[in-house]
Amino acid sequence: MGTLVGHVAPGLGFLLIGLWHLFNHIKLHALHPSSYKSPPWFPTSRLRYLELLAIMAGCSMSVAMELFISPRGHQPFDPDSTIPSNHLHNFEHAEISLTFFVYAGFAILLDRARIGLEARHGLTQLLAAMAFGQQLLLFHLHSADHMGVEGQYHLLLQIVILVSLLTTLIGIGLPNSFLVSFVRSTSIFFQGAWLIAMGFMLWTPKLMPKGCFMNLEEGHRVVRCQTEEALHRAKSLVNIEFSWFLIWISIFAVSLYLVMVRMYAGGSVDYRSLIEADELDEDSDDVESQRRGGLIDEQNGFVRVVKSYEPISTGR
């Protein structure tokens, strides 16, 4: 993971999964706002497990890159079968990928098992939370030296991972909450965008902050700064970059919601409480006129259209 490709490739995976979930959660809520229930993953029409199989394939490629392709000799061990110090971070990155692989694999098995829907979704969400928890733990206790510019990127990434973890856990108890699913999907999208930014900003010499340089340490290239002032300036620039990402991703997510609600919400019909209707509908006179004409039934406190018929004359 300590390369440009090692950050951009998994970042693209998180970005696409987050966007896929964000799109489908908004669409599902727009079509069924009153009966919305958050699924842990979304099947496709042609291949039901496409999302989960894509996660498993990406994780397999990541483990292969970390343990067998990137290391010299194409294996991560020393001649005495011990793990060398410069390969510890490879194992940590591989364990993150392996945890997401376990989540996707068991999500398929749980979907095919004959158990209740609530238990199936809850266990799948719990496995996803475990994967985010493992990711957060290993980024927090990273064996590589991340005290500099790269450490600032990782510190801010941990905040986004924590949001993904908490919203996944909350989603187990609140499966009907669209906001929980919306924030969770946006945070996964944010993770991907931030990993991609890390890859380009840390391993592209022209994008490095002034006073910083690329240094080869234990077989890996890391960013170092010449002075304490240069390091402080570089970290401040990372904070500013994170703030801009937060602003633009928030704008994107809410804009996507507004566009998709306009596209999909037109055909959905739901009962609405009379109190909500009075608060949202400014034209109260029209509602009142319909009530007088028998077009609104107030039974049980809901708005419901009632057909009215002209009385049949018997000629008497």
CYANA upper distance limits for C-alpha pairs under 8 A (distance plus 0.5 A):
  1 MET  CA      5 VAL  CA      7.98
  1 MET  CA      6 GLY  CA      4.33
  1 MET  CA      7 HIS  CA      6.13
  1 MET  CA     66 GLU  CA      7.66
  1 MET  CA     90 ASN  CA      7.87
  1 MET  CA     93 HIS  CA      7.26
  2 GLY  CA      6 GLY  CA      6.41
  2 GLY  CA      7 HIS  CA      7.63
  2 GLY  CA    220 HIS  CA      7.50
  2 GLY  CA    221 ARG  CA      8.04
  3 THR  CA      7 HIS  CA      6.90
  3 THR  CA    199 GLY  CA      7.20
  3 THR  CA    203 TRP  CA      7.15
  3 THR  CA    221 ARG  CA      8.31
  4 LEU  CA      8 VAL  CA      6.60
  4 LEU  CA    198 MET  CA      8.44
  4 LEU  CA    199 GLY  CA      4.76
  4 LEU  CA    200 PHE  CA      6.58
  4 LEU  CA    202 LEU  CA      8.10
  4 LEU  CA    203 TRP  CA      6.09
  4 LEU  CA    204 THR  CA      8.39
  5 VAL  CA      9 ALA  CA      6.16
  5 VAL  CA    199 GLY  CA      7.39
  6 GLY  CA     10 PRO  CA      7.42
  6 GLY  CA    199 GLY  CA      7.90
  7 HIS  CA     11 GLY  CA      6.39
  7 HIS  CA    195 LEU  CA      5.97
  7 HIS  CA    196 ILE  CA      6.39
  7 HIS  CA    198 MET  CA      7.31
  7 HIS  CA    199 GLY  CA      5.41
  8 VAL  CA     12 LEU  CA      6.46
  8 VAL  CA    195 LEU  CA      6.73
  8 VAL  CA    196 ILE  CA      4.89
  8 VAL  CA    197 ALA  CA      8.26
  8 VAL  CA    198 MET  CA      8.45
  8 VAL  CA    199 GLY  CA      6.09
  8 VAL  CA    200 PHE  CA      8.27
  9 ALA  CA     13 GLY  CA      7.05
  9 ALA  CA    196 ILE  CA      8.23
 10 PRO  CA     14 PHE  CA      6.84
 10 PRO  CA     58 GLY  CA      8.18
 10 PRO  CA     62 SER  CA      8.30
 10 PRO  CA    192 GLY  CA      7.70
 10 PRO  CA    195 LEU  CA      8.03
 11 GLY  CA     15 LEU  CA      6.54
 11 GLY  CA    191 GLN  CA      7.39
 11 GLY  CA    192 GLY  CA      4.36
 11 GLY  CA    193 ALA  CA      6.76
 11 GLY  CA    194 TRP  CA      7.80
 11 GLY  CA    195 LEU  CA      5.30
 11 GLY  CA    196 ILE  CA      5.66
 12 LEU  CA     16 LEU  CA      6.64
 12 LEU  CA    192 GLY  CA      6.19
 12 LEU  CA    193 ALA  CA      7.92
 12 LEU  CA    196 ILE  CA      7.41
 13 GLY  CA     17 ILE  CA      6.70
 13 GLY  CA     55 ILE  CA      8.35
 13 GLY  CA     58 GLY  CA      7.95
 13 GLY  CA    192 GLY  CA      7.29
 14 PHE  CA     18 GLY  CA      6.40
 14 PHE  CA    188 ILE  CA      6.43
 14 PHE  CA    189 PHE  CA      6.50
 14 PHE  CA    191 GLN  CA      6.89
 14 PHE  CA    192 GLY  CA      4.93
 14 PHE  CA    193 ALA  CA      8.45
 15 LEU  CA     19 LEU  CA      6.60
 15 LEU  CA    188 ILE  CA      7.24
 15 LEU  CA    189 PHE  CA      4.94
 15 LEU  CA    190 PHE  CA      7.56
 15 LEU  CA    191 GLN  CA      7.53
 15 LEU  CA    192 GLY  CA      4.70
 15 LEU  CA    193 ALA  CA      6.57
 16 LEU  CA     20 TRP  CA      6.48
 16 LEU  CA    189 PHE  CA      7.62
 16 LEU  CA    192 GLY  CA      8.36
 17 ILE  CA     21 HIS  CA      6.66
 17 ILE  CA     51 GLU  CA      8.23
 17 ILE  CA    188 ILE  CA      7.85
 17 ILE  CA    189 PHE  CA      7.66
 18 GLY  CA     22 LEU  CA      6.51
 18 GLY  CA    185 SER  CA      5.44
 18 GLY  CA    186 THR  CA      6.75
 18 GLY  CA    187 SER  CA      7.93
 18 GLY  CA    188 ILE  CA      5.27
 18 GLY  CA    189 PHE  CA      4.66
 18 GLY  CA    190 PHE  CA      8.38
 18 GLY  CA    192 GLY  CA      8.41
 19 LEU  CA     23 PHE  CA      6.53
 19 LEU  CA    185 SER  CA      7.57
 19 LEU  CA    186 THR  CA      8.04
 19 LEU  CA    189 PHE  CA      6.44
 20 TRP  CA     24 ASN  CA      6.74
 21 HIS  CA     25 HIS  CA      6.38
 21 HIS  CA     41 TRP  CA      7.96
 21 HIS  CA     42 PHE  CA      7.92
 21 HIS  CA    185 SER  CA      6.15
 22 LEU  CA     26 ILE  CA      6.67
 22 LEU  CA    181 SER  CA      8.49
 22 LEU  CA    182 PHE  CA      6.82
 22 LEU  CA    185 SER  CA      5.64
 22 LEU  CA    186 THR  CA      7.07
 22 LEU  CA    253 ALA  CA      8.40
 23 PHE  CA     27 LYS  CA      6.68
 23 PHE  CA    256 LEU  CA      8.45
 24 ASN  CA     28 LEU  CA      6.43
 24 ASN  CA     42 PHE  CA      7.97
 25 HIS  CA     29 HIS  CA      6.58
 25 HIS  CA     38 SER  CA      7.70
 25 HIS  CA    178 PHE  CA      7.98
 25 HIS  CA    181 SER  CA      7.47
 25 HIS  CA    182 PHE  CA      7.45
 26 ILE  CA     30 ALA  CA      6.48
 26 ILE  CA    182 PHE  CA      8.06
 26 ILE  CA    257 TYR  CA      6.69
 26 ILE  CA    260 MET  CA      7.44
 26 ILE  CA    261 VAL  CA      7.88
 27 LYS  CA     31 LEU  CA      6.70
 27 LYS  CA    260 MET  CA      7.10
 27 LYS  CA    261 VAL  CA      7.79
 27 LYS  CA    264 TYR  CA      7.16
 28 LEU  CA     32 HIS  CA      6.53
 28 LEU  CA     33 PRO  CA      8.22
 28 LEU  CA     36 TYR  CA      7.32
 29 HIS  CA     33 PRO  CA      5.25
 29 HIS  CA     36 TYR  CA      6.06
 29 HIS  CA    178 PHE  CA      7.47
 30 ALA  CA    260 MET  CA      8.06
 30 ALA  CA    261 VAL  CA      5.95
 30 ALA  CA    264 TYR  CA      6.37
 30 ALA  CA    265 ALA  CA      5.38
 30 ALA  CA    268 SER  CA      8.14
 31 LEU  CA    264 TYR  CA      6.55
 31 LEU  CA    265 ALA  CA      6.05
 31 LEU  CA    267 GLY  CA      7.90
 31 LEU  CA    268 SER  CA      6.01
 32 HIS  CA     36 TYR  CA      5.95
 32 HIS  CA    268 SER  CA      7.23
 33 PRO  CA    270 ASP  CA      8.20
 34 SER  CA    270 ASP  CA      7.19
 35 SER  CA    176 ASN  CA      8.28
 36 TYR  CA    176 ASN  CA      6.27
 36 TYR  CA    177 SER  CA      8.35
 36 TYR  CA    178 PHE  CA      7.92
 37 LYS  CA    175 PRO  CA      6.00
 37 LYS  CA    176 ASN  CA      4.95
 37 LYS  CA    177 SER  CA      7.80
 37 LYS  CA    178 PHE  CA      8.30
 38 SER  CA    171 GLY  CA      8.37
 38 SER  CA    175 PRO  CA      5.73
 38 SER  CA    176 ASN  CA      6.55
 38 SER  CA    177 SER  CA      7.85
 38 SER  CA    178 PHE  CA      7.66
 38 SER  CA    181 SER  CA      7.23
 39 PRO  CA    121 HIS  CA      7.28
 39 PRO  CA    175 PRO  CA      8.28
 40 PRO  CA    121 HIS  CA      6.75
 40 PRO  CA    124 THR  CA      7.10
 40 PRO  CA    125 GLN  CA      6.50
 41 TRP  CA     51 GLU  CA      7.93
 41 TRP  CA     52 LEU  CA      8.36
 42 PHE  CA     51 GLU  CA      7.53
 43 PRO  CA     47 LEU  CA      7.66
 43 PRO  CA     48 ARG  CA      4.93
 43 PRO  CA     49 TYR  CA      6.22
 43 PRO  CA     50 LEU  CA      7.30
 43 PRO  CA     51 GLU  CA      7.46
 44 THR  CA     48 ARG  CA      5.40
 44 THR  CA     49 TYR  CA      7.63
 44 THR  CA     50 LEU  CA      7.14
 44 THR  CA     51 GLU  CA      8.48
 49 TYR  CA     53 LEU  CA      6.42
 49 TYR  CA    108 ILE  CA      7.63
 50 LEU  CA     54 ALA  CA      6.48
 51 GLU  CA     55 ILE  CA      6.89
 52 LEU  CA     56 MET  CA      6.77
 52 LEU  CA    104 ALA  CA      5.56
 52 LEU  CA    105 GLY  CA      7.78
 52 LEU  CA    107 ALA  CA      8.07
 52 LEU  CA    108 ILE  CA      7.82
 53 LEU  CA     57 ALA  CA      6.57
 53 LEU  CA    104 ALA  CA      7.74
 54 ALA  CA     58 GLY  CA      6.58
 55 ILE  CA     59 CYS  CA      6.57
 55 ILE  CA    100 PHE  CA      7.86
 55 ILE  CA    101 PHE  CA      7.20
 55 ILE  CA    104 ALA  CA      7.04
 56 MET  CA     60 SER  CA      6.57
 56 MET  CA    100 PHE  CA      8.02
 56 MET  CA    101 PHE  CA      5.46
 56 MET  CA    104 ALA  CA      6.75
 56 MET  CA    105 GLY  CA      7.64
 57 ALA  CA     61 MET  CA      6.77
 58 GLY  CA     62 SER  CA      6.69
 59 CYS  CA     63 VAL  CA      6.70
 59 CYS  CA     97 SER  CA      5.35
 59 CYS  CA     98 LEU  CA      6.95
 59 CYS  CA    100 PHE  CA      7.48
 59 CYS  CA    101 PHE  CA      6.32
 60 SER  CA     64 ALA  CA      6.69
 60 SER  CA     97 SER  CA      7.97
 60 SER  CA     98 LEU  CA      8.16
 60 SER  CA    101 PHE  CA      7.98
 61 MET  CA     65 MET  CA      6.60
 62 SER  CA     66 GLU  CA      6.67
 62 SER  CA     94 ALA  CA      7.23
 62 SER  CA     97 SER  CA      7.03
 63 VAL  CA     67 LEU  CA      6.51
 63 VAL  CA     68 PHE  CA      8.36
 63 VAL  CA     93 HIS  CA      8.27
 63 VAL  CA     94 ALA  CA      5.28
 63 VAL  CA     95 GLU  CA      8.39
 63 VAL  CA     97 SER  CA      6.96
 63 VAL  CA     98 LEU  CA      7.66
 64 ALA  CA     68 PHE  CA      5.73
 64 ALA  CA     69 ILE  CA      6.62
 65 MET  CA     69 ILE  CA      5.19
 65 MET  CA     70 SER  CA      6.01
 66 GLU  CA     70 SER  CA      6.35
 66 GLU  CA     71 PRO  CA      7.78
 66 GLU  CA     90 ASN  CA      5.62
 66 GLU  CA     91 PHE  CA      7.63
 66 GLU  CA     93 HIS  CA      7.61
 66 GLU  CA     94 ALA  CA      6.62
 67 LEU  CA     71 PRO  CA      7.06
 67 LEU  CA     74 HIS  CA      7.77
 67 LEU  CA     75 GLN  CA      6.48
 67 LEU  CA     76 PRO  CA      5.89
 67 LEU  CA     90 ASN  CA      6.89
 67 LEU  CA     91 PHE  CA      7.51
 67 LEU  CA     94 ALA  CA      7.79
 68 PHE  CA     74 HIS  CA      4.87
 68 PHE  CA     75 GLN  CA      5.24
 68 PHE  CA     76 PRO  CA      7.10
 69 ILE  CA     74 HIS  CA      5.65
 69 ILE  CA     75 GLN  CA      8.02
 70 SER  CA     74 HIS  CA      7.13
 71 PRO  CA     75 GLN  CA      6.54
 71 PRO  CA     76 PRO  CA      6.47
 71 PRO  CA     87 HIS  CA      8.31
 72 ARG  CA     76 PRO  CA      8.35
 76 PRO  CA     83 ILE  CA      7.29
 76 PRO  CA     84 PRO  CA      8.20
 76 PRO  CA     87 HIS  CA      6.87
 77 PHE  CA     81 SER  CA      5.81
 77 PHE  CA     82 THR  CA      6.03
 77 PHE  CA     83 ILE  CA      5.46
 77 PHE  CA     84 PRO  CA      6.96
 78 ASP  CA     82 THR  CA      5.86
 78 ASP  CA     83 ILE  CA      6.60
 78 ASP  CA     84 PRO  CA      6.60
 83 ILE  CA     87 HIS  CA      7.09
 83 ILE  CA     88 LEU  CA      7.32
 84 PRO  CA     88 LEU  CA      7.26
 86 ASN  CA    218 GLU  CA      6.20
 86 ASN  CA    219 GLY  CA      7.45
 87 HIS  CA     91 PHE  CA      7.19
 88 LEU  CA     92 GLU  CA      6.96
 88 LEU  CA    143 SER  CA      7.34
 89 HIS  CA     93 HIS  CA      6.68
 89 HIS  CA    142 HIS  CA      7.67
 89 HIS  CA    143 SER  CA      6.68
 89 HIS  CA    144 ALA  CA      6.89
 90 ASN  CA     94 ALA  CA      6.61
 91 PHE  CA     95 GLU  CA      6.57
 92 GLU  CA     96 ILE  CA      7.05
 92 GLU  CA    138 LEU  CA      7.00
 92 GLU  CA    142 HIS  CA      8.18
 93 HIS  CA     97 SER  CA      7.07
 94 ALA  CA     98 LEU  CA      6.54
 95 GLU  CA     99 THR  CA      6.62
 96 ILE  CA    100 PHE  CA      7.12
 96 ILE  CA    131 ALA  CA      7.67
 96 ILE  CA    134 GLN  CA      6.93
 96 ILE  CA    135 GLN  CA      5.98
 96 ILE  CA    138 LEU  CA      8.15
 97 SER  CA    101 PHE  CA      6.69
 98 LEU  CA    102 VAL  CA      6.73
 99 THR  CA    103 TYR  CA      6.85
 99 THR  CA    130 MET  CA      8.27
 99 THR  CA    131 ALA  CA      5.76
 99 THR  CA    134 GLN  CA      7.79
100 PHE  CA    104 ALA  CA      6.77
100 PHE  CA    128 ALA  CA      7.86
100 PHE  CA    131 ALA  CA      6.00
101 PHE  CA    105 GLY  CA      6.57
102 VAL  CA    106 PHE  CA      6.56
102 VAL  CA    127 LEU  CA      8.50
103 TYR  CA    107 ALA  CA      6.50
103 TYR  CA    124 THR  CA      7.72
103 TYR  CA    127 LEU  CA      5.82
103 TYR  CA    128 ALA  CA      6.36
103 TYR  CA    131 ALA  CA      7.47
104 ALA  CA    108 ILE  CA      7.01
105 GLY  CA    109 LEU  CA      7.04
106 PHE  CA    110 LEU  CA      6.36
106 PHE  CA    124 THR  CA      7.96
107 ALA  CA    111 ASP  CA      6.62
107 ALA  CA    124 THR  CA      6.09
108 ILE  CA    112 ARG  CA      6.89
109 LEU  CA    113 ALA  CA      6.66
110 LEU  CA    115 ILE  CA      8.36
110 LEU  CA    120 ARG  CA      6.45
110 LEU  CA    124 THR  CA      7.92
111 ASP  CA    120 ARG  CA      7.33
115 ILE  CA    119 ALA  CA      7.43
115 ILE  CA    120 ARG  CA      6.98
116 GLY  CA    120 ARG  CA      6.58
117 LEU  CA    121 HIS  CA      6.59
118 GLU  CA    122 GLY  CA      6.51
119 ALA  CA    123 LEU  CA      6.53
120 ARG  CA    124 THR  CA      6.72
121 HIS  CA    125 GLN  CA      6.63
121 HIS  CA    172 ILE  CA      8.34
122 GLY  CA    126 LEU  CA      6.66
122 GLY  CA    172 ILE  CA      5.93
123 LEU  CA    127 LEU  CA      6.79
124 THR  CA    128 ALA  CA      6.84
125 GLN  CA    129 ALA  CA      6.66
125 GLN  CA    168 THR  CA      6.82
125 GLN  CA    169 LEU  CA      7.67
125 GLN  CA    171 GLY  CA      8.04
125 GLN  CA    172 ILE  CA      6.82
126 LEU  CA    130 MET  CA      6.70
126 LEU  CA    168 THR  CA      8.09
126 LEU  CA    169 LEU  CA      7.34
126 LEU  CA    172 ILE  CA      7.90
127 LEU  CA    131 ALA  CA      6.82
128 ALA  CA    132 PHE  CA      6.88
128 ALA  CA    168 THR  CA      7.62
129 ALA  CA    133 GLY  CA      6.48
129 ALA  CA    164 SER  CA      8.49
129 ALA  CA    165 LEU  CA      5.87
129 ALA  CA    166 LEU  CA      8.35
129 ALA  CA    168 THR  CA      6.16
129 ALA  CA    169 LEU  CA      6.65
130 MET  CA    134 GLN  CA      6.58
131 ALA  CA    135 GLN  CA      6.68
132 PHE  CA    136 LEU  CA      6.59
132 PHE  CA    161 ILE  CA      7.04
132 PHE  CA    162 LEU  CA      8.19
132 PHE  CA    164 SER  CA      7.38
132 PHE  CA    165 LEU  CA      5.86
133 GLY  CA    137 LEU  CA      6.59
133 GLY  CA    162 LEU  CA      8.36
133 GLY  CA    165 LEU  CA      6.77
134 GLN  CA    138 LEU  CA      6.65
135 GLN  CA    139 PHE  CA      6.67
135 GLN  CA    161 ILE  CA      8.07
136 LEU  CA    140 HIS  CA      6.55
136 LEU  CA    158 GLN  CA      6.48
136 LEU  CA    161 ILE  CA      6.62
136 LEU  CA    162 LEU  CA      7.33
137 LEU  CA    141 LEU  CA      6.56
138 LEU  CA    142 HIS  CA      6.02
139 PHE  CA    154 HIS  CA      7.39
139 PHE  CA    158 GLN  CA      7.53
140 HIS  CA    155 LEU  CA      8.13
140 HIS  CA    158 GLN  CA      7.71
142 HIS  CA    146 HIS  CA      8.10
145 ASP  CA    151 GLY  CA      8.19
146 HIS  CA    150 GLU  CA      6.14
146 HIS  CA    151 GLY  CA      4.38
146 HIS  CA    152 GLN  CA      8.13
146 HIS  CA    154 HIS  CA      8.20
147 MET  CA    151 GLY  CA      5.31
147 MET  CA    152 GLN  CA      7.79
148 GLY  CA    152 GLN  CA      7.05
148 GLY  CA    223 VAL  CA      7.86
148 GLY  CA    224 ARG  CA      7.30
148 GLY  CA    225 CYS  CA      8.49
148 GLY  CA    231 LEU  CA      7.56
148 GLY  CA    235 LYS  CA      8.34
149 VAL  CA    153 TYR  CA      7.10
149 VAL  CA    223 VAL  CA      7.07
149 VAL  CA    224 ARG  CA      7.90
149 VAL  CA    231 LEU  CA      7.60
149 VAL  CA    234 ALA  CA      6.98
149 VAL  CA    235 LYS  CA      6.33
149 VAL  CA    238 VAL  CA      8.25
150 GLU  CA    154 HIS  CA      6.79
150 GLU  CA    198 MET  CA      8.49
150 GLU  CA    202 LEU  CA      7.65
150 GLU  CA    222 VAL  CA      8.17
150 GLU  CA    223 VAL  CA      7.43
151 GLY  CA    155 LEU  CA      6.50
152 GLN  CA    156 LEU  CA      6.86
152 GLN  CA    235 LYS  CA      6.74
152 GLN  CA    238 VAL  CA      7.50
153 TYR  CA    157 LEU  CA      6.68
153 TYR  CA    198 MET  CA      7.35
153 TYR  CA    238 VAL  CA      7.26
154 HIS  CA    158 GLN  CA      6.70
155 LEU  CA    159 ILE  CA      7.48
156 LEU  CA    160 VAL  CA      7.45
156 LEU  CA    242 PHE  CA      8.01
157 LEU  CA    161 ILE  CA      6.80
157 LEU  CA    191 GLN  CA      7.34
157 LEU  CA    194 TRP  CA      7.62
158 GLN  CA    162 LEU  CA      6.50
159 ILE  CA    163 VAL  CA      6.96
160 VAL  CA    164 SER  CA      6.96
160 VAL  CA    187 SER  CA      6.45
160 VAL  CA    188 ILE  CA      8.38
160 VAL  CA    190 PHE  CA      7.62
160 VAL  CA    191 GLN  CA      6.89
161 ILE  CA    165 LEU  CA      6.67
161 ILE  CA    187 SER  CA      7.85
161 ILE  CA    188 ILE  CA      8.28
161 ILE  CA    191 GLN  CA      7.55
162 LEU  CA    166 LEU  CA      6.60
163 VAL  CA    167 THR  CA      6.55
163 VAL  CA    184 ARG  CA      7.54
163 VAL  CA    187 SER  CA      7.05
164 SER  CA    168 THR  CA      6.58
164 SER  CA    183 VAL  CA      8.42
164 SER  CA    184 ARG  CA      5.73
164 SER  CA    185 SER  CA      8.39
164 SER  CA    187 SER  CA      6.23
164 SER  CA    188 ILE  CA      6.99
165 LEU  CA    169 LEU  CA      6.86
166 LEU  CA    170 ILE  CA      6.58
167 THR  CA    171 GLY  CA      6.36
167 THR  CA    180 VAL  CA      6.28
167 THR  CA    181 SER  CA      7.77
167 THR  CA    183 VAL  CA      7.64
167 THR  CA    184 ARG  CA      5.99
168 THR  CA    172 ILE  CA      7.27
168 THR  CA    180 VAL  CA      8.49
168 THR  CA    184 ARG  CA      7.23
169 LEU  CA    173 GLY  CA      7.96
170 ILE  CA    174 LEU  CA      6.60
170 ILE  CA    180 VAL  CA      7.81
171 GLY  CA    175 PRO  CA      5.65
171 GLY  CA    177 SER  CA      7.91
171 GLY  CA    180 VAL  CA      6.82
171 GLY  CA    181 SER  CA      7.56
174 LEU  CA    180 VAL  CA      8.39
177 SER  CA    181 SER  CA      7.28
178 PHE  CA    182 PHE  CA      6.48
179 LEU  CA    183 VAL  CA      6.59
180 VAL  CA    184 ARG  CA      6.61
181 SER  CA    185 SER  CA      6.56
182 PHE  CA    186 THR  CA      6.66
183 VAL  CA    187 SER  CA      6.53
184 ARG  CA    188 ILE  CA      6.88
185 SER  CA    189 PHE  CA      6.79
186 THR  CA    190 PHE  CA      6.54
186 THR  CA    249 ILE  CA      8.30
186 THR  CA    253 ALA  CA      7.35
187 SER  CA    191 GLN  CA      6.64
188 ILE  CA    192 GLY  CA      7.02
189 PHE  CA    193 ALA  CA      6.85
190 PHE  CA    194 TRP  CA      6.52
190 PHE  CA    245 PHE  CA      8.48
190 PHE  CA    246 LEU  CA      8.43
190 PHE  CA    249 ILE  CA      7.56
191 GLN  CA    195 LEU  CA      6.65
192 GLY  CA    196 ILE  CA      6.76
193 ALA  CA    197 ALA  CA      6.75
194 TRP  CA    198 MET  CA      6.62
194 TRP  CA    242 PHE  CA      8.45
194 TRP  CA    245 PHE  CA      8.34
195 LEU  CA    199 GLY  CA      6.78
196 ILE  CA    200 PHE  CA      7.04
197 ALA  CA    201 MET  CA      6.41
198 MET  CA    202 LEU  CA      6.20
199 GLY  CA    203 TRP  CA      6.48
199 GLY  CA    204 THR  CA      8.44
200 PHE  CA    204 THR  CA      6.00
200 PHE  CA    207 LEU  CA      8.07
201 MET  CA    207 LEU  CA      5.99
201 MET  CA    208 MET  CA      6.76
202 LEU  CA    207 LEU  CA      8.03
202 LEU  CA    208 MET  CA      7.07
202 LEU  CA    222 VAL  CA      8.35
202 LEU  CA    223 VAL  CA      7.24
203 TRP  CA    208 MET  CA      8.49
203 TRP  CA    214 MET  CA      8.39
204 THR  CA    208 MET  CA      7.27
205 PRO  CA    213 PHE  CA      8.00
205 PRO  CA    214 MET  CA      7.88
208 MET  CA    212 CYS  CA      6.92
208 MET  CA    213 PHE  CA      7.60
209 PRO  CA    230 ALA  CA      8.46
209 PRO  CA    233 ARG  CA      8.43
209 PRO  CA    234 ALA  CA      6.12
209 PRO  CA    237 LEU  CA      8.46
210 LYS  CA    230 ALA  CA      7.43
210 LYS  CA    234 ALA  CA      8.15
211 GLY  CA    225 CYS  CA      6.24
211 GLY  CA    226 GLN  CA      6.24
211 GLY  CA    227 THR  CA      7.83
211 GLY  CA    230 ALA  CA      5.90
211 GLY  CA    231 LEU  CA      8.41
212 CYS  CA    223 VAL  CA      7.15
212 CYS  CA    224 ARG  CA      5.99
212 CYS  CA    225 CYS  CA      4.45
212 CYS  CA    226 GLN  CA      6.49
212 CYS  CA    230 ALA  CA      7.40
212 CYS  CA    231 LEU  CA      8.01
212 CYS  CA    234 ALA  CA      8.46
213 PHE  CA    223 VAL  CA      6.14
213 PHE  CA    224 ARG  CA      5.99
213 PHE  CA    225 CYS  CA      6.67
213 PHE  CA    226 GLN  CA      8.28
214 MET  CA    221 ARG  CA      6.65
214 MET  CA    222 VAL  CA      6.13
214 MET  CA    223 VAL  CA      5.22
214 MET  CA    224 ARG  CA      6.77
215 ASN  CA    221 ARG  CA      5.89
215 ASN  CA    222 VAL  CA      5.84
215 ASN  CA    223 VAL  CA      6.58
215 ASN  CA    224 ARG  CA      6.98
216 LEU  CA    220 HIS  CA      5.99
216 LEU  CA    221 ARG  CA      4.94
216 LEU  CA    222 VAL  CA      6.89
217 GLU  CA    221 ARG  CA      6.61
217 GLU  CA    222 VAL  CA      7.43
224 ARG  CA    231 LEU  CA      8.39
225 CYS  CA    230 ALA  CA      6.44
225 CYS  CA    231 LEU  CA      5.91
226 GLN  CA    230 ALA  CA      7.05
226 GLN  CA    231 LEU  CA      8.09
227 THR  CA    231 LEU  CA      6.86
228 GLU  CA    232 HIS  CA      6.66
229 GLU  CA    233 ARG  CA      6.65
230 ALA  CA    234 ALA  CA      6.60
231 LEU  CA    235 LYS  CA      6.73
232 HIS  CA    236 SER  CA      6.72
233 ARG  CA    237 LEU  CA      6.76
234 ALA  CA    238 VAL  CA      6.90
235 LYS  CA    239 ASN  CA      6.85
236 SER  CA    240 ILE  CA      6.78
237 LEU  CA    241 GLU  CA      6.59
238 VAL  CA    242 PHE  CA      6.66
239 ASN  CA    243 SER  CA      6.77
240 ILE  CA    244 TRP  CA      6.82
241 GLU  CA    245 PHE  CA      6.75
242 PHE  CA    246 LEU  CA      6.67
243 SER  CA    247 ILE  CA      6.78
244 TRP  CA    248 TRP  CA      6.66
245 PHE  CA    249 ILE  CA      6.38
246 LEU  CA    250 SER  CA      6.55
247 ILE  CA    251 ILE  CA      6.76
248 TRP  CA    252 PHE  CA      6.58
249 ILE  CA    253 ALA  CA      6.53
250 SER  CA    254 VAL  CA      6.65
251 ILE  CA    255 SER  CA      6.41
252 PHE  CA    256 LEU  CA      6.51
253 ALA  CA    257 TYR  CA      6.79
254 VAL  CA    258 LEU  CA      6.80
255 SER  CA    259 VAL  CA      6.71
256 LEU  CA    260 MET  CA      6.56
257 TYR  CA    261 VAL  CA      6.47
258 LEU  CA    262 ARG  CA      6.83
259 VAL  CA    263 MET  CA      6.86
260 MET  CA    264 TYR  CA      6.50
260 MET  CA    265 ALA  CA      8.35
261 VAL  CA    265 ALA  CA      5.63
262 ARG  CA    266 GLY  CA      7.31
264 TYR  CA    268 SER  CA      8.33
271 TYR  CA    302 PHE  CA      6.91
271 TYR  CA    303 VAL  CA      6.77
271 TYR  CA    304 ARG  CA      7.61
272 ARG  CA    276 GLU  CA      7.15
272 ARG  CA    277 ALA  CA      6.98
272 ARG  CA    302 PHE  CA      6.43
272 ARG  CA    303 VAL  CA      6.55
273 SER  CA    277 ALA  CA      6.64
273 SER  CA    301 GLY  CA      6.66
273 SER  CA    302 PHE  CA      5.46
273 SER  CA    303 VAL  CA      7.07
274 LEU  CA    278 ASP  CA      6.60
274 LEU  CA    298 GLU  CA      8.49
274 LEU  CA    301 GLY  CA      6.55
274 LEU  CA    302 PHE  CA      6.20
274 LEU  CA    303 VAL  CA      6.63
275 ILE  CA    279 GLU  CA      6.84
276 GLU  CA    280 LEU  CA      6.58
277 ALA  CA    281 ASP  CA      6.09
278 ASP  CA    282 GLU  CA      7.75
278 ASP  CA    284 SER  CA      7.34
283 ASP  CA    287 VAL  CA      7.54
284 SER  CA    288 GLU  CA      6.69
285 ASP  CA    289 SER  CA      6.69
286 ASP  CA    290 GLN  CA      6.85
287 VAL  CA    291 ARG  CA      6.75
288 GLU  CA    292 ARG  CA      6.87
289 SER  CA    293 GLY  CA      6.81
290 GLN  CA    294 GLY  CA      6.80
290 GLN  CA    295 LEU  CA      5.57
290 GLN  CA    296 ILE  CA      6.69
291 ARG  CA    295 LEU  CA      6.15
291 ARG  CA    296 ILE  CA      5.47
291 ARG  CA    297 ASP  CA      7.96
294 GLY  CA    306 VAL  CA      7.48
294 GLY  CA    308 SER  CA      7.39
295 LEU  CA    304 ARG  CA      8.41
295 LEU  CA    305 VAL  CA      6.07
295 LEU  CA    306 VAL  CA      5.65
295 LEU  CA    307 LYS  CA      7.23
295 LEU  CA    308 SER  CA      7.67
296 ILE  CA    303 VAL  CA      6.60
296 ILE  CA    304 ARG  CA      6.15
296 ILE  CA    305 VAL  CA      5.90
296 ILE  CA    306 VAL  CA      6.63
297 ASP  CA    302 PHE  CA      7.85
297 ASP  CA    303 VAL  CA      6.72
297 ASP  CA    304 ARG  CA      6.05
297 ASP  CA    305 VAL  CA      7.27
297 ASP  CA    306 VAL  CA      7.05
298 GLU  CA    302 PHE  CA      6.32
298 GLU  CA    303 VAL  CA      6.84
298 GLU  CA    304 ARG  CA      8.06
